[in-house]
Amino acid sequence: MAESTTQQRPLRGWDKPDLDLSNAQWQSSSRGLGDVQIAFVEGFIAMRNSGSPESPSLIFTPAEWGAFVSGAREGEFDLT
């Protein structure tokens, strides 16, 4: 049986670089009580699940982050 490889292609409209998060300084949300951590890397904001730090991180531009936080404050997102 021949091995096959699948190449993962970037999502359409994905204009974010492949950031190296290995040395990122992660900060906990909710004064350390939350499940989310964020890091500021090369002008972007990375967000990850603190319970599964090896899982993929979400990457936001500053404008996207602002919209996300604004929506969360208005109750658009359940962060619990």
All heavy atoms as a GROMACS GRO file, in nm:
protein
  615
    1MET      N    1   0.084  -0.117   0.000
    1MET     CA    2   0.000   0.000   0.000
    1MET      C    3   0.089   0.124   0.000
    1MET      O    4   0.179   0.138   0.081
    1MET     CB    5  -0.089   0.000   0.124
    1MET     CG    6  -0.184   0.118   0.123
    1MET     SD    7  -0.273   0.145   0.279
    1MET     CE    8  -0.381   0.007   0.287
    2ALA      N    9   0.065   0.212  -0.090
    2ALA     CA   10   0.146   0.334  -0.102
    2ALA      C   11   0.099   0.436   0.001
    2ALA      O   12  -0.019   0.447   0.030
    2ALA     CB   13   0.132   0.392  -0.241
    3GLU      N   14   0.194   0.509   0.056
    3GLU     CA   15   0.160   0.614   0.150
    3GLU      C   16   0.121   0.738   0.073
    3GLU      O   17   0.176   0.768  -0.033
    3GLU     CB   18   0.279   0.648   0.239
    3GLU     CG   19   0.307   0.543   0.343
    3GLU     CD   20   0.416   0.588   0.438
    3GLU    OE1   21   0.428   0.709   0.461
    3GLU    OE2   22   0.488   0.500   0.487
    4SER      N   23   0.025   0.808   0.125
    4SER     CA   24  -0.013   0.934   0.062
    4SER      C   25  -0.001   1.045   0.165
    4SER      O   26  -0.015   1.022   0.285
    4SER     CB   27  -0.156   0.928   0.008
    4SER     OG   28  -0.247   0.913   0.116
    5THR      N   29   0.028   1.161   0.118
    5THR     CA   30   0.037   1.277   0.207
    5THR      C   31  -0.066   1.379   0.163
    5THR      O   32  -0.096   1.392   0.044
    5THR     CB   33   0.177   1.340   0.205
    5THR    OG1   34   0.206   1.380   0.071
    5THR    CG2   35   0.282   1.243   0.254
    6THR      N   36  -0.119   1.446   0.258
    6THR     CA   37  -0.214   1.552   0.230
    6THR      C   38  -0.150   1.683   0.269
    6THR      O   39  -0.106   1.699   0.382
    6THR     CB   40  -0.344   1.532   0.311
    6THR    OG1   41  -0.396   1.404   0.282
    6THR    CG2   42  -0.446   1.638   0.279
    7GLN      N   43  -0.147   1.774   0.176
    7GLN     CA   44  -0.092   1.905   0.207
    7GLN      C   45  -0.206   1.994   0.253
    7GLN      O   46  -0.311   2.001   0.189
    7GLN     CB   47  -0.026   1.967   0.085
    7GLN     CG   48   0.103   1.900   0.048
    7GLN     CD   49   0.171   1.971  -0.067
    7GLN    OE1   50   0.107   2.035  -0.149
    7GLN    NE2   51   0.302   1.960  -0.072
    8GLN      N   52  -0.184   2.059   0.365
    8GLN     CA   53  -0.284   2.151   0.416
    8GLN      C   54  -0.260   2.286   0.351
    8GLN      O   55  -0.152   2.343   0.360
    8GLN     CB   56  -0.274   2.162   0.567
    8GLN     CG   57  -0.383   2.245   0.626
    8GLN     CD   58  -0.377   2.246   0.777
    8GLN    OE1   59  -0.288   2.187   0.838
    8GLN    NE2   60  -0.470   2.312   0.839
    9ARG      N   61  -0.362   2.336   0.286
    9ARG     CA   62  -0.350   2.466   0.220
    9ARG      C   63  -0.413   2.573   0.308
    9ARG      O   64  -0.510   2.546   0.378
    9ARG     CB   65  -0.422   2.462   0.085
    9ARG     CG   66  -0.352   2.368  -0.010
    9ARG     CD   67  -0.410   2.377  -0.146
    9ARG     NE   68  -0.334   2.289  -0.232
    9ARG     CZ   69  -0.380   2.236  -0.342
    9ARG    NH1   70  -0.501   2.262  -0.382
    9ARG    NH2   71  -0.305   2.158  -0.414
   10PRO      N   72  -0.362   2.693   0.303
   10PRO     CA   73  -0.420   2.801   0.382
   10PRO      C   74  -0.564   2.827   0.340
   10PRO      O   75  -0.601   2.806   0.224
   10PRO     CB   76  -0.332   2.922   0.351
   10PRO     CG   77  -0.213   2.870   0.280
   10PRO     CD   78  -0.247   2.736   0.225
   11LEU      N   79  -0.644   2.871   0.435
   11LEU     CA   80  -0.781   2.906   0.404
   11LEU      C   81  -0.783   3.026   0.311
   11LEU      O   82  -0.696   3.113   0.316
   11LEU     CB   83  -0.856   2.940   0.532
   11LEU     CG   84  -0.868   2.827   0.634
   11LEU    CD1   85  -0.930   2.880   0.762
   11LEU    CD2   86  -0.948   2.712   0.579
   12ARG      N   87  -0.884   3.032   0.228
   12ARG     CA   88  -0.899   3.145   0.136
   12ARG      C   89  -0.912   3.273   0.220
   12ARG      O   90  -0.989   3.279   0.314
   12ARG     CB   91  -1.023   3.126   0.050
   12ARG     CG   92  -1.038   3.234  -0.055
   12ARG     CD   93  -1.147   3.202  -0.150
   12ARG     NE   94  -1.102   3.090  -0.232
   12ARG     CZ   95  -1.182   3.000  -0.286
   12ARG    NH1   96  -1.310   3.006  -0.265
   12ARG    NH2   97  -1.134   2.902  -0.360
   13GLY      N   98  -0.835   3.373   0.187
   13GLY     CA   99  -0.836   3.498   0.260
   13GLY      C  100  -0.749   3.498   0.385
   13GLY      O  101  -0.745   3.594   0.459
   14TRP      N  102  -0.678   3.389   0.409
   14TRP     CA  103  -0.592   3.379   0.527
   14TRP      C  104  -0.463   3.452   0.497
   14TRP      O  105  -0.379   3.407   0.422
   14TRP     CB  106  -0.563   3.231   0.557
   14TRP     CG  107  -0.482   3.209   0.680
   14TRP    CD1  108  -0.348   3.187   0.684
   14TRP    CD2  109  -0.528   3.206   0.815
   14TRP    NE1  110  -0.308   3.170   0.815
   14TRP    CE2  111  -0.416   3.181   0.897
   14TRP    CE3  112  -0.652   3.222   0.874
   14TRP    CZ2  113  -0.425   3.172   1.035
   14TRP    CZ3  114  -0.661   3.212   1.011
   14TRP    CH2  115  -0.549   3.188   1.089
   15ASP      N  116  -0.447   3.568   0.556
   15ASP     CA  117  -0.328   3.650   0.527
   15ASP      C  118  -0.237   3.664   0.649
   15ASP      O  119  -0.164   3.760   0.662
   15ASP     CB  120  -0.371   3.788   0.477
   15ASP     CG  121  -0.461   3.860   0.576
   15ASP    OD1  122  -0.502   3.799   0.678
   15ASP    OD2  123  -0.491   3.978   0.554
   16LYS      N  124  -0.243   3.565   0.737
   16LYS     CA  125  -0.159   3.570   0.856
   16LYS      C  126  -0.038   3.480   0.839
   16LYS      O  127  -0.047   3.374   0.779
   16LYS     CB  128  -0.241   3.527   0.978
   16LYS     CG  129  -0.356   3.622   1.004
   16LYS     CD  130  -0.446   3.568   1.112
   16LYS     CE  131  -0.567   3.654   1.126
   16LYS     NZ  132  -0.676   3.611   1.039
   17PRO      N  133   0.076   3.524   0.891
   17PRO     CA  134   0.196   3.440   0.878
   17PRO      C  135   0.189   3.320   0.971
   17PRO      O  136   0.110   3.315   1.065
   17PRO     CB  137   0.308   3.535   0.921
   17PRO     CG  138   0.242   3.629   1.016
   17PRO     CD  139   0.102   3.647   0.962
   18ASP      N  140   0.272   3.223   0.945
   18ASP     CA  141   0.286   3.107   1.032
   18ASP      C  142   0.379   3.150   1.146
   18ASP      O  143   0.501   3.149   1.132
   18ASP     CB  144   0.345   2.989   0.953
   18ASP     CG  145   0.349   2.862   1.034
   18ASP    OD1  146   0.279   2.854   1.138
   18ASP    OD2  147   0.423   2.771   0.995
   19LEU      N  148   0.321   3.192   1.257
   19LEU     CA  149   0.399   3.248   1.367
   19LEU      C  150   0.466   3.140   1.450
   19LEU      O  151   0.409   3.033   1.472
   19LEU     CB  152   0.308   3.329   1.460
   19LEU     CG  153   0.237   3.449   1.399
   19LEU    CD1  154   0.144   3.512   1.500
   19LEU    CD2  155   0.338   3.552   1.350
   20ASP      N  156   0.586   3.169   1.497
   20ASP     CA  157   0.656   3.080   1.588
   20ASP      C  158   0.612   3.117   1.730
   20ASP      O  159   0.650   3.221   1.783
   20ASP     CB  160   0.807   3.097   1.574
   20ASP     CG  161   0.886   3.009   1.670
   20ASP    OD1  162   0.825   2.924   1.740
   20ASP    OD2  163   1.009   3.025   1.676
   21LEU      N  164   0.530   3.032   1.790
   21LEU     CA  165   0.475   3.059   1.923
   21LEU      C  166   0.553   2.988   2.034
   21LEU      O  167   0.514   2.993   2.150
   21LEU     CB  168   0.328   3.018   1.928
   21LEU     CG  169   0.237   3.087   1.826
   21LEU    CD1  170   0.096   3.030   1.835
   21LEU    CD2  171   0.236   3.237   1.846
   22SER      N  172   0.664   2.923   1.998
   22SER     CA  173   0.738   2.843   2.095
   22SER      C  174   0.796   2.927   2.209
   22SER      O  175   0.812   2.878   2.320
   22SER     CB  176   0.849   2.764   2.027
   22SER     OG  177   0.941   2.851   1.964
   23ASN      N  178   0.827   3.053   2.185
   23ASN     CA  179   0.882   3.140   2.290
   23ASN      C  180   0.784   3.250   2.332
   23ASN      O  181   0.825   3.347   2.395
   23ASN     CB  182   1.013   3.203   2.243
   23ASN     CG  183   1.122   3.100   2.228
   23ASN    OD1  184   1.134   3.009   2.310
   23ASN    ND2  185   1.199   3.110   2.122
   24ALA      N  186   0.658   3.233   2.296
   24ALA     CA  187   0.558   3.335   2.330
   24ALA      C  188   0.539   3.342   2.480
   24ALA      O  189   0.550   3.242   2.550
   24ALA     CB  190   0.425   3.301   2.262
   25GLN      N  191   0.512   3.462   2.528
   25GLN     CA  192   0.485   3.481   2.671
   25GLN      C  193   0.333   3.484   2.688
   25GLN      O  194   0.269   3.586   2.665
   25GLN     CB  195   0.549   3.611   2.720
   25GLN     CG  196   0.699   3.605   2.717
   25GLN     CD  197   0.762   3.732   2.771
   25GLN    OE1  198   0.695   3.821   2.822
   25GLN    NE2  199   0.894   3.740   2.759
   26TRP      N  200   0.278   3.370   2.725
   26TRP     CA  201   0.133   3.353   2.737
   26TRP      C  202   0.081   3.416   2.866
   26TRP      O  203   0.143   3.402   2.970
   26TRP     CB  204   0.097   3.205   2.731
   26TRP     CG  205   0.127   3.147   2.597
   26TRP    CD1  206   0.240   3.080   2.561
   26TRP    CD2  207   0.046   3.153   2.481
   26TRP    NE1  208   0.233   3.042   2.429
   26TRP    CE2  209   0.115   3.086   2.377
   26TRP    CE3  210  -0.078   3.207   2.452
   26TRP    CZ2  211   0.063   3.074   2.249
   26TRP    CZ3  212  -0.130   3.194   2.324
   26TRP    CH2  213  -0.060   3.128   2.225
   27GLN      N  214  -0.031   3.485   2.854
   27GLN     CA  215  -0.095   3.549   2.968
   27GLN      C  216  -0.232   3.485   2.987
   27GLN      O  217  -0.307   3.469   2.890
   27GLN     CB  218  -0.111   3.698   2.944
   27GLN     CG  219   0.019   3.770   2.918
   27GLN     CD  220  -0.003   3.913   2.877
   27GLN    OE1  221  -0.100   3.976   2.915
   27GLN    NE2  222   0.090   3.966   2.798
   28SER      N  223  -0.266   3.452   3.110
   28SER     CA  224  -0.396   3.392   3.139
   28SER      C  225  -0.504   3.498   3.141
   28SER      O  226  -0.482   3.612   3.182
   28SER     CB  227  -0.394   3.320   3.273
   28SER     OG  228  -0.309   3.210   3.267
   29SER      N  229  -0.622   3.458   3.099
   29SER     CA  230  -0.737   3.548   3.106
   29SER      C  231  -0.798   3.540   3.245
   29SER      O  232  -0.762   3.454   3.326
   29SER     CB  233  -0.841   3.507   3.002
   29SER     OG  234  -0.892   3.379   3.034
   30SER      N  235  -0.888   3.626   3.274
   30SER     CA  236  -0.966   3.623   3.399
   30SER      C  237  -0.878   3.612   3.522
   30SER      O  238  -0.906   3.535   3.614
   30SER     CB  239  -1.066   3.508   3.397
   30SER     OG  240  -1.148   3.516   3.286
   31ARG      N  241  -0.769   3.685   3.522
   31ARG     CA  242  -0.677   3.685   3.637
   31ARG      C  243  -0.628   3.545   3.671
   31ARG      O  244  -0.618   3.506   3.786
   31ARG     CB  245  -0.743   3.752   3.756
   31ARG     CG  246  -0.774   3.897   3.733
   31ARG     CD  247  -0.833   3.960   3.858
   31ARG     NE  248  -0.866   4.097   3.830
   31ARG     CZ  249  -0.988   4.141   3.799
   31ARG    NH1  250  -1.088   4.056   3.790
   31ARG    NH2  251  -1.009   4.268   3.776
   32GLY      N  252  -0.608   3.464   3.568
   32GLY     CA  253  -0.556   3.330   3.589
   32GLY      C  254  -0.661   3.224   3.614
   32GLY      O  255  -0.630   3.108   3.630
   33LEU      N  256  -0.788   3.262   3.617
   33LEU     CA  257  -0.894   3.167   3.647
   33LEU      C  258  -0.959   3.110   3.521
   33LEU      O  259  -1.036   3.015   3.529
   33LEU     CB  260  -1.002   3.235   3.733
   33LEU     CG  261  -0.952   3.293   3.866
   33LEU    CD1  262  -1.065   3.370   3.935
   33LEU    CD2  263  -0.898   3.185   3.956
   34GLY      N  264  -0.931   3.168   3.406
   34GLY     CA  265  -0.997   3.126   3.282
   34GLY      C  266  -0.925   3.014   3.210
   34GLY      O  267  -0.817   2.971   3.249
   35ASP      N  268  -0.988   2.969   3.105
   35ASP     CA  269  -0.933   2.861   3.024
   35ASP      C  270  -0.857   2.911   2.903
   35ASP      O  271  -0.806   2.832   2.825
   35ASP     CB  272  -1.046   2.770   2.974
   35ASP     CG  273  -1.112   2.694   3.087
   35ASP    OD1  274  -1.044   2.668   3.187
   35ASP    OD2  275  -1.230   2.662   3.075
   36VAL      N  276  -0.850   3.041   2.886
   36VAL     CA  277  -0.790   3.100   2.766
   36VAL      C  278  -0.662   3.173   2.802
   36VAL      O  279  -0.655   3.239   2.905
   36VAL     CB  280  -0.890   3.197   2.699
   36VAL    CG1  281  -0.826   3.271   2.583
   36VAL    CG2  282  -1.014   3.123   2.653
   37GLN      N  283  -0.563   3.159   2.716
   37GLN     CA  284  -0.439   3.235   2.730
   37GLN      C  285  -0.416   3.311   2.600
   37GLN      O  286  -0.452   3.262   2.493
   37GLN     CB  287  -0.320   3.143   2.755
   37GLN     CG  288  -0.324   3.072   2.888
   37GLN     CD  289  -0.207   2.977   2.904
   37GLN    OE1  290  -0.168   2.908   2.811
   37GLN    NE2  291  -0.151   2.974   3.024
   38ILE      N  292  -0.356   3.428   2.610
   38ILE     CA  293  -0.322   3.506   2.492
   38ILE      C  294  -0.175   3.543   2.495
   38ILE      O  295  -0.113   3.548   2.601
   38ILE     CB  296  -0.409   3.633   2.476
   38ILE    CG1  297  -0.388   3.728   2.594
   38ILE    CG2  298  -0.556   3.596   2.460
   38ILE    CD1  299  -0.451   3.864   2.573
   39ALA      N  300  -0.121   3.569   2.376
   39ALA     CA  301   0.017   3.615   2.363
   39ALA      C  302   0.022   3.714   2.248
   39ALA      O  303  -0.054   3.702   2.151
   39ALA     CB  304   0.111   3.498   2.336
   40PHE      N  305   0.107   3.812   2.259
   40PHE     CA  306   0.127   3.913   2.155
   40PHE      C  307   0.258   3.878   2.084
   40PHE      O  308   0.364   3.880   2.144
   40PHE     CB  309   0.132   4.052   2.217
   40PHE     CG  310   0.005   4.086   2.290
   40PHE    CD1  311  -0.007   4.063   2.426
   40PHE    CD2  312  -0.103   4.139   2.221
   40PHE    CE1  313  -0.124   4.093   2.494
   40PHE    CE2  314  -0.222   4.168   2.287
   40PHE     CZ  315  -0.232   4.146   2.424
   41VAL      N  316   0.247   3.845   1.954
   41VAL     CA  317   0.362   3.798   1.878
   41VAL      C  318   0.365   3.866   1.742
   41VAL      O  319   0.270   3.853   1.664
   41VAL     CB  320   0.357   3.644   1.859
   41VAL    CG1  321   0.475   3.595   1.780
   41VAL    CG2  322   0.348   3.572   1.993
   42GLU      N  323   0.470   3.939   1.716
   42GLU     CA  324   0.494   4.001   1.585
   42GLU      C  325   0.374   4.082   1.535
   42GLU      O  326   0.339   4.078   1.418
   42GLU     CB  327   0.532   3.894   1.483
   42GLU     CG  328   0.660   3.821   1.517
   42GLU     CD  329   0.696   3.716   1.414
   42GLU    OE1  330   0.662   3.732   1.296
   42GLU    OE2  331   0.760   3.617   1.454
   43GLY      N  332   0.309   4.156   1.624
   43GLY     CA  333   0.198   4.240   1.584
   43GLY      C  334   0.064   4.168   1.574
   43GLY      O  335  -0.035   4.228   1.535
   44PHE      N  336   0.060   4.042   1.610
   44PHE     CA  337  -0.063   3.963   1.610
   44PHE      C  338  -0.096   3.919   1.751
   44PHE      O  339  -0.011   3.923   1.840
   44PHE     CB  340  -0.048   3.839   1.520
   44PHE     CG  341  -0.035   3.871   1.375
   44PHE    CD1  342   0.090   3.895   1.319
   44PHE    CD2  343  -0.147   3.878   1.292
   44PHE    CE1  344   0.104   3.926   1.185
   44PHE    CE2  345  -0.134   3.909   1.158
   44PHE     CZ  346  -0.009   3.932   1.104
   45ILE      N  347  -0.219   3.875   1.772
   45ILE     CA  348  -0.261   3.822   1.901
   45ILE      C  349  -0.294   3.675   1.881
   45ILE      O  350  -0.373   3.640   1.793
   45ILE     CB  351  -0.384   3.897   1.956
   45ILE    CG1  352  -0.352   4.045   1.979
   45ILE    CG2  353  -0.431   3.834   2.088
   45ILE    CD1  354  -0.382   4.134   1.866
   46ALA      N  355  -0.230   3.590   1.959
   46ALA     CA  356  -0.256   3.446   1.954
   46ALA      C  357  -0.338   3.409   2.077
   46ALA      O  358  -0.316   3.461   2.186
   46ALA     CB  359  -0.125   3.368   1.953
   47MET      N  360  -0.434   3.320   2.060
   47MET     CA  361  -0.518   3.275   2.170
   47MET      C  362  -0.520   3.123   2.170
   47MET      O  363  -0.532   3.061   2.065
   47MET     CB  364  -0.660   3.330   2.155
   47MET     CG  365  -0.751   3.295   2.270
   47MET     SD  366  -0.911   3.380   2.265
   47MET     CE  367  -0.991   3.297   2.128
   48ARG      N  368  -0.505   3.064   2.289
   48ARG     CA  369  -0.506   2.918   2.299
   48ARG      C  370  -0.583   2.873   2.423
   48ARG      O  371  -0.607   2.951   2.515
   48ARG     CB  372  -0.364   2.862   2.303
   48ARG     CG  373  -0.291   2.890   2.433
   48ARG     CD  374  -0.153   2.830   2.432
   48ARG     NE  375  -0.086   2.849   2.561
   48ARG     CZ  376   0.037   2.813   2.586
   48ARG    NH1  377   0.110   2.756   2.491
   48ARG    NH2  378   0.091   2.832   2.704
   49ASN      N  379  -0.616   2.746   2.424
   49ASN     CA  380  -0.681   2.683   2.538
   49ASN      C  381  -0.571   2.646   2.638
   49ASN      O  382  -0.483   2.567   2.606
   49ASN     CB  383  -0.756   2.559   2.490
   49ASN     CG  384  -0.825   2.484   2.601
   49ASN    OD1  385  -0.793   2.498   2.718
   49ASN    ND2  386  -0.921   2.402   2.564
   50SER      N  387  -0.578   2.701   2.758
   50SER     CA  388  -0.472   2.674   2.855
   50SER      C  389  -0.472   2.528   2.901
   50SER      O  390  -0.369   2.478   2.944
   50SER     CB  391  -0.485   2.765   2.977
   50SER     OG  392  -0.608   2.742   3.044
   51GLY      N  393  -0.584   2.459   2.888
   51GLY     CA  394  -0.591   2.319   2.925
   51GLY      C  395  -0.529   2.227   2.821
   51GLY      O  396  -0.495   2.113   2.849
   52SER      N  397  -0.513   2.277   2.698
   52SER     CA  398  -0.453   2.200   2.588
   52SER      C  399  -0.358   2.290   2.510
   52SER      O  400  -0.383   2.323   2.394
   52SER     CB  401  -0.562   2.147   2.494
   52SER     OG  402  -0.650   2.063   2.561
   53PRO      N  403  -0.248   2.334   2.573
   53PRO     CA  404  -0.160   2.430   2.506
   53PRO      C  405  -0.096   2.376   2.378
   53PRO      O  406  -0.050   2.454   2.295
   53PRO     CB  407  -0.054   2.462   2.611
   53PRO     CG  408  -0.063   2.353   2.711
   53PRO     CD  409  -0.202   2.299   2.705
   54GLU      N  410  -0.096   2.245   2.358
   54GLU     CA  411  -0.040   2.188   2.236
   54GLU      C  412  -0.137   2.198   2.118
   54GLU      O  413  -0.098   2.180   2.003
   54GLU     CB  414   0.000   2.042   2.259
   54GLU     CG  415  -0.116   1.946   2.279
   54GLU     CD  416  -0.182   1.952   2.418
   54GLU    OE1  417  -0.131   2.018   2.510
   54GLU    OE2  418  -0.288   1.889   2.433
   55SER      N  419  -0.263   2.229   2.145
   55SER     CA  420  -0.362   2.244   2.039
   55SER      C  421  -0.333   2.369   1.957
   55SER      O  422  -0.267   2.461   2.006
   55SER     CB  423  -0.502   2.254   2.098
   55SER     OG  424  -0.536   2.136   2.165
   56PRO      N  425  -0.386   2.375   1.836
   56PRO     CA  426  -0.362   2.495   1.753
   56PRO      C  427  -0.416   2.622   1.820
   56PRO      O  428  -0.516   2.618   1.891
   56PRO     CB  429  -0.440   2.465   1.625
   56PRO     CG  430  -0.453   2.317   1.621
   56PRO     CD  431  -0.461   2.273   1.765
   57SER      N  432  -0.347   2.730   1.796
   57SER     CA  433  -0.387   2.860   1.849
   57SER      C  434  -0.463   2.937   1.743
   57SER      O  435  -0.438   2.919   1.624
   57SER     CB  436  -0.264   2.941   1.890
   57SER     OG  437  -0.192   2.875   1.991
   58LEU      N  438  -0.553   3.022   1.786
   58LEU     CA  439  -0.620   3.114   1.695
   58LEU      C  440  -0.532   3.238   1.683
   58LEU      O  441  -0.477   3.285   1.783
   58LEU     CB  442  -0.757   3.155   1.750
   58LEU     CG  443  -0.860   3.045   1.763
   58LEU    CD1  444  -0.984   3.097   1.835
   58LEU    CD2  445  -0.897   2.991   1.626
   59ILE      N  446  -0.520   3.290   1.563
   59ILE     CA  447  -0.438   3.408   1.539
   59ILE      C  448  -0.529   3.521   1.492
   59ILE      O  449  -0.608   3.504   1.399
   59ILE     CB  450  -0.330   3.381   1.432
   59ILE    CG1  451  -0.248   3.257   1.466
   59ILE    CG2  452  -0.242   3.504   1.412
   59ILE    CD1  453  -0.168   3.266   1.594
   60PHE      N  454  -0.518   3.637   1.557
   60PHE     CA  455  -0.599   3.753   1.524
   60PHE      C  456  -0.509   3.870   1.483
   60PHE      O  457  -0.402   3.888   1.541
   60PHE     CB  458  -0.677   3.802   1.648
   60PHE     CG  459  -0.778   3.705   1.702
   60PHE    CD1  460  -0.742   3.609   1.795
   60PHE    CD2  461  -0.911   3.713   1.662
   60PHE    CE1  462  -0.836   3.522   1.848
   60PHE    CE2  463  -1.006   3.625   1.714
   60PHE     CZ  464  -0.968   3.530   1.807
   61THR      N  465  -0.555   3.949   1.388
   61THR     CA  466  -0.493   4.078   1.363
   61THR      C  467  -0.544   4.170   1.474
   61THR      O  468  -0.643   4.139   1.540
   61THR     CB  469  -0.534   4.136   1.227
   61THR    OG1  470  -0.675   4.162   1.228
   61THR    CG2  471  -0.496   4.044   1.112
   62PRO      N  472  -0.482   4.286   1.494
   62PRO     CA  473  -0.534   4.378   1.596
   62PRO      C  474  -0.680   4.417   1.572
   62PRO      O  475  -0.758   4.424   1.666
   62PRO     CB  476  -0.440   4.499   1.587
   62PRO     CG  477  -0.310   4.438   1.542
   62PRO     CD  478  -0.350   4.330   1.445
   63ALA      N  479  -0.719   4.438   1.447
   63ALA     CA  480  -0.858   4.474   1.417
   63ALA      C  481  -0.954   4.358   1.448
   63ALA      O  482  -1.062   4.378   1.504
   63ALA     CB  483  -0.871   4.515   1.270
   64GLU      N  484  -0.913   4.237   1.413
   64GLU     CA  485  -0.996   4.120   1.443
   64GLU      C  486  -1.009   4.100   1.594
   64GLU      O  487  -1.117   4.067   1.644
   64GLU     CB  488  -0.936   3.994   1.381
   64GLU     CG  489  -0.944   3.991   1.231
   64GLU     CD  490  -0.861   3.879   1.170
   64GLU    OE1  491  -0.761   3.834   1.232
   64GLU    OE2  492  -0.896   3.836   1.060
   65TRP      N  493  -0.899   4.121   1.666
   65TRP     CA  494  -0.902   4.106   1.811
   65TRP      C  495  -0.997   4.208   1.873
   65TRP      O  496  -1.076   4.175   1.962
   65TRP     CB  497  -0.761   4.120   1.869
   65TRP     CG  498  -0.759   4.105   2.018
   65TRP    CD1  499  -0.739   4.203   2.110
   65TRP    CD2  500  -0.778   3.983   2.091
   65TRP    NE1  501  -0.744   4.151   2.236
   65TRP    CE2  502  -0.768   4.016   2.228
   65TRP    CE3  503  -0.802   3.852   2.054
   65TRP    CZ2  504  -0.782   3.921   2.328
   65TRP    CZ3  505  -0.815   3.757   2.155
   65TRP    CH2  506  -0.805   3.791   2.289
   66GLY      N  507  -0.988   4.331   1.826
   66GLY     CA  508  -1.079   4.436   1.876
   66GLY      C  509  -1.225   4.400   1.855
   66GLY      O  510  -1.308   4.417   1.944
   67ALA      N  511  -1.256   4.347   1.736
   67ALA     CA  512  -1.394   4.306   1.706
   67ALA      C  513  -1.436   4.188   1.794
   67ALA      O  514  -1.549   4.184   1.843
   67ALA     CB  515  -1.407   4.270   1.559
   68PHE      N  516  -1.346   4.094   1.816
   68PHE     CA  517  -1.375   3.978   1.900
   68PHE      C  518  -1.404   4.022   2.043
   68PHE      O  519  -1.504   3.983   2.103
   68PHE     CB  520  -1.258   3.880   1.897
   68PHE     CG  521  -1.273   3.765   1.993
   68PHE    CD1  522  -1.357   3.660   1.962
   68PHE    CD2  523  -1.205   3.763   2.113
   68PHE    CE1  524  -1.373   3.554   2.051
   68PHE    CE2  525  -1.219   3.658   2.201
   68PHE     CZ  526  -1.304   3.553   2.170
   69VAL      N  527  -1.317   4.106   2.100
   69VAL     CA  528  -1.334   4.152   2.238
   69VAL      C  529  -1.462   4.235   2.250
   69VAL      O  530  -1.539   4.219   2.345
   69VAL     CB  531  -1.210   4.230   2.286
   69VAL    CG1  532  -1.235   4.298   2.419
   69VAL    CG2  533  -1.091   4.136   2.294
   70SER      N  534  -1.487   4.321   2.154
   70SER     CA  535  -1.609   4.401   2.157
   70SER      C  536  -1.733   4.312   2.155
   70SER      O  537  -1.827   4.332   2.231
   70SER     CB  538  -1.610   4.497   2.037
   70SER     OG  539  -1.730   4.571   2.034
   71GLY      N  540  -1.732   4.211   2.068
   71GLY     CA  541  -1.844   4.118   2.062
   71GLY      C  542  -1.860   4.041   2.191
   71GLY      O  543  -1.972   4.017   2.238
   72ALA      N  544  -1.749   4.002   2.252
   72ALA     CA  545  -1.755   3.927   2.378
   72ALA      C  546  -1.813   4.014   2.489
   72ALA      O  547  -1.895   3.966   2.568
   72ALA     CB  548  -1.614   3.879   2.416
   73ARG      N  549  -1.775   4.140   2.492
   73ARG     CA  550  -1.829   4.230   2.595
   73ARG      C  551  -1.979   4.251   2.578
   73ARG      O  552  -2.050   4.274   2.675
   73ARG     CB  553  -1.757   4.364   2.590
   73ARG     CG  554  -1.617   4.356   2.645
   73ARG     CD  555  -1.550   4.491   2.646
   73ARG     NE  556  -1.416   4.480   2.701
   73ARG     CZ  557  -1.314   4.551   2.663
   73ARG    NH1  558  -1.330   4.645   2.572
   73ARG    NH2  559  -1.197   4.534   2.718
   74GLU      N  560  -2.026   4.244   2.455
   74GLU     CA  561  -2.169   4.262   2.427
   74GLU      C  562  -2.246   4.132   2.441
   74GLU      O  563  -2.365   4.127   2.415
   74GLU     CB  564  -2.187   4.321   2.287
   74GLU     CG  565  -2.132   4.462   2.275
   74GLU     CD  566  -2.133   4.515   2.132
   74GLU    OE1  567  -2.188   4.447   2.043
   74GLU    OE2  568  -2.079   4.624   2.111
   75GLY      N  569  -2.177   4.024   2.480
   75GLY     CA  570  -2.244   3.896   2.501
   75GLY      C  571  -2.254   3.811   2.377
   75GLY      O  572  -2.323   3.709   2.377
   76GLU      N  573  -2.185   3.849   2.270
   76GLU     CA  574  -2.192   3.774   2.146
   76GLU      C  575  -2.121   3.639   2.157
   76GLU      O  576  -2.153   3.546   2.088
   76GLU     CB  577  -2.130   3.856   2.033
   76GLU     CG  578  -2.146   3.794   1.897
   76GLU     CD  579  -2.096   3.885   1.787
   76GLU    OE1  580  -2.098   4.009   1.802
   76GLU    OE2  581  -2.054   3.831   1.683
   77PHE      N  582  -2.023   3.629   2.248
   77PHE     CA  583  -1.946   3.507   2.266
   77PHE      C  584  -1.958   3.459   2.410
   77PHE      O  585  -1.956   3.541   2.502
   77PHE     CB  586  -1.798   3.530   2.234
   77PHE     CG  587  -1.774   3.582   2.096
   77PHE    CD1  588  -1.757   3.717   2.074
   77PHE    CD2  589  -1.770   3.496   1.989
   77PHE    CE1  590  -1.735   3.765   1.947
   77PHE    CE2  591  -1.748   3.542   1.860
   77PHE     CZ  592  -1.730   3.678   1.840
   78ASP      N  593  -1.968   3.332   2.430
   78ASP     CA  594  -1.968   3.275   2.565
   78ASP      C  595  -1.825   3.228   2.593
   78ASP      O  596  -1.781   3.130   2.537
   78ASP     CB  597  -2.066   3.158   2.573
   78ASP     CG  598  -2.071   3.097   2.711
   78ASP    OD1  599  -2.006   3.151   2.804
   78ASP    OD2  600  -2.138   2.994   2.727
   79LEU      N  601  -1.755   3.299   2.677
   79LEU     CA  602  -1.615   3.269   2.705
   79LEU      C  603  -1.596   3.177   2.825
   79LEU      O  604  -1.485   3.154   2.869
   79LEU     CB  605  -1.536   3.398   2.727
   79LEU     CG  606  -1.531   3.492   2.607
   79LEU    CD1  607  -1.457   3.620   2.644
   79LEU    CD2  608  -1.467   3.425   2.488
   80THR      N  609  -1.705   3.125   2.878
   80THR     CA  610  -1.693   3.037   2.995
   80THR      C  611  -1.678   2.892   2.955
   80THR      O  612  -1.707   2.851   2.850
   80THR     CB  613  -1.814   3.052   3.088
   80THR    OG1  614  -1.932   3.020   3.015
   80THR    CG2  615  -1.822   3.192   3.143
   0.00000   0.00000   0.00000
